Amino acid sequence: MLTSTQNFIISELQRYKSYWQALLKRKIHLNFINGEIKIQFTLPNGVLVIFNKNAMRTPEVLDRLTIEKKRRMWNKIRRTEYWLQLLSLRQREAIFWRIINHDFEPCNSVECSGLKYKTLSYREIAKKMDLNEKTVWTYVQEGIEKIEELIEGAK
């Protein structure tokens, strides 16, 4: 059973992609390359762009984030990235594939209606990371617990 802090952490990690989409005003694709989350999108002319997240940190861009909602989203992105930097590379990658990189798919079953959260299974992540499922599960749990310790310690 997850604690309320763990539920909060997972919820914020799941929103990472949507925060970026709202700030950039476009659909994006996330990928995990060389230990970092990369943001990709396609321009109207079909050119694939790998967005430089550091461009958002310039004073000119930050000054344009005057709308309070955008500023809050940017701060949540920065907080999530701070959390991820505290983790080992394997924990970060496992959490990326299990929680952060997701889509929503239609759901019309008894349990839900509208859209449901869709991510890779532990088996699919294990294959991608060349590990066994239990190890991937452990990395995800340890990563969430490490973030939880940070949050609880700050209270």
Number of C-alpha atoms within 10 A of each C-alpha: 5 8 9 10 16 18 14 13 19 16 13 18 24 20 20 22 20 18 19 20 15 15 15 11 10 12 13 20 15 19 16 15 9 9 12 15 18 16 18 16 16 14 10 7 6 8 9 11 12 15 14 11 11 7 11 14 13 9 10 10 11 14 11 10 17 10 9 9 12 17 16 13 19 21 13 17 20 14 15 17 15 12 20 23 13 14 18 14 15 16 22 24 27 26 26 23 24 21 21 23 21 18 14 11 12 12 13 11 8 6 7 10 10 10 12 14 12 14 18 15 12 20 15 15 22 19 13 12 15 10 13 14 17 12 15 25 19 13 21 23 15 16 23 24 15 17 20 20 13 13 14 10 8 7 5
